[in-house]
Amino acid sequence: KPAGMLCHSVPGKKRKGDASLEDALMGVGLSLSVINPAASGIVHRLDRGASGCLILAKNDCAHAHLVAEFFRRDVDKSYVALVPGVVDALKLDDDGIIDEEVDNRP
């Protein structure tokens, strides 16, 4: 999903001319899970400003299993950020990775 695109068509959140990922998926006619009609097969979401990969469920069984994995926090997520300016070298590990919690969430 590119940055700036909503995952779902949420009333009041779409701007004029916006298309959501949900709209795009409906437009290509993919066969996706219908266990949660509001999700259109989308297992999780990314904020409008974030770009990245999303998991889509092709059937209800897979959707239920994947949502449970996210709910139990069994899914490992990693994020890449472009940071302007100078990064504090003390926070970098040997691979140039900063491993810090965001908003007190691991």
C-alpha positions as CSV (number, residue, x, y, z in Angstrom):
1,K,0.0,0.0,0.0
2,P,1.4,3.4,-0.9
3,A,1.6,6.2,1.7
4,G,-1.5,8.4,1.6
5,M,-4.0,5.6,0.8
6,L,-6.5,4.4,3.3
7,C,-6.9,0.6,3.9
8,H,-10.7,0.8,4.2
9,S,-13.4,3.1,2.9
10,V,-14.2,4.8,6.2
11,P,-17.0,7.4,6.1
12,G,-15.6,10.8,7.0
13,K,-12.0,9.7,6.5
14,K,-11.9,9.7,2.7
15,R,-11.0,12.9,0.9
16,K,-12.5,13.8,-2.4
17,G,-11.0,11.7,-5.1
18,D,-9.4,9.2,-2.7
19,A,-9.4,5.5,-3.4
20,S,-8.8,3.0,-0.6
21,L,-7.0,-0.3,-0.8
22,E,-10.5,-1.9,-0.3
23,D,-11.8,0.0,-3.3
24,A,-8.9,-1.2,-5.4
25,L,-9.3,-4.8,-4.4
26,M,-13.0,-4.7,-5.2
27,G,-12.2,-3.2,-8.5
28,V,-10.0,-6.1,-9.6
29,G,-12.5,-8.8,-8.5
30,L,-10.1,-10.8,-6.3
31,S,-11.8,-13.6,-4.4
32,L,-11.1,-12.7,-0.7
33,S,-12.4,-13.7,2.7
34,V,-15.9,-12.6,3.6
35,I,-15.8,-13.5,7.3
36,N,-15.7,-9.8,8.1
37,P,-17.5,-7.9,5.4
38,A,-16.1,-4.6,6.7
39,A,-12.5,-6.0,6.1
40,S,-12.8,-7.3,2.5
41,G,-10.1,-9.8,3.2
42,I,-7.7,-7.3,4.8
43,V,-6.2,-8.9,7.9
44,H,-4.6,-5.8,9.4
45,R,-4.1,-2.2,8.5
46,L,-1.5,0.4,8.1
47,D,-2.1,4.1,8.9
48,R,-2.8,6.4,5.9
49,G,0.7,7.9,6.1
50,A,2.5,4.6,6.1
51,S,3.5,2.5,3.1
52,G,4.1,-1.2,3.2
53,C,2.9,-4.7,2.7
54,L,-0.4,-6.0,4.0
55,I,-1.7,-9.5,4.5
56,L,-4.9,-10.4,2.7
57,A,-6.9,-13.6,3.4
58,K,-8.3,-15.5,0.4
59,N,-10.7,-17.5,2.6
60,D,-12.5,-17.3,5.9
61,C,-10.4,-20.0,7.7
62,A,-7.2,-18.2,6.8
63,H,-8.6,-14.9,7.8
64,A,-9.7,-16.1,11.3
65,H,-6.3,-17.8,11.9
66,L,-4.3,-14.7,10.8
67,V,-6.4,-12.2,12.8
68,A,-5.9,-14.5,15.9
69,E,-2.1,-14.4,15.3
70,F,-2.2,-10.6,15.2
71,F,-4.4,-10.4,18.3
72,R,-2.1,-12.6,20.3
73,R,0.9,-10.6,19.0
74,D,2.5,-13.7,17.5
75,V,3.4,-11.8,14.4
76,D,6.8,-10.2,14.2
77,K,6.7,-6.8,12.5
78,S,9.6,-4.7,11.4
79,Y,9.6,-1.1,10.2
80,V,12.1,0.8,8.1
81,A,12.2,4.6,8.4
82,L,14.0,7.3,6.5
83,V,15.3,9.7,9.1
84,P,16.5,13.2,8.1
85,G,19.4,14.7,9.9
86,V,21.9,12.9,12.1
87,V,21.1,9.7,14.0
88,D,22.5,9.2,17.5
89,A,25.2,6.6,17.0
90,L,24.8,5.4,20.6
91,K,21.4,4.0,19.6
92,L,22.7,2.0,16.6
93,D,23.7,-1.7,16.9
94,D,26.5,-3.2,14.8
95,D,24.1,-3.6,11.8
96,G,22.9,0.0,12.0
97,I,19.6,-0.9,13.5
98,I,17.8,1.1,16.2
99,D,15.8,-1.3,18.4
100,E,13.6,0.9,20.5
101,E,10.0,0.7,21.6
102,V,7.5,3.1,20.0
103,D,4.9,4.6,22.4
104,N,6.0,2.0,25.1
105,R,5.1,-0.8,22.7
106,P,7.7,-3.5,21.9
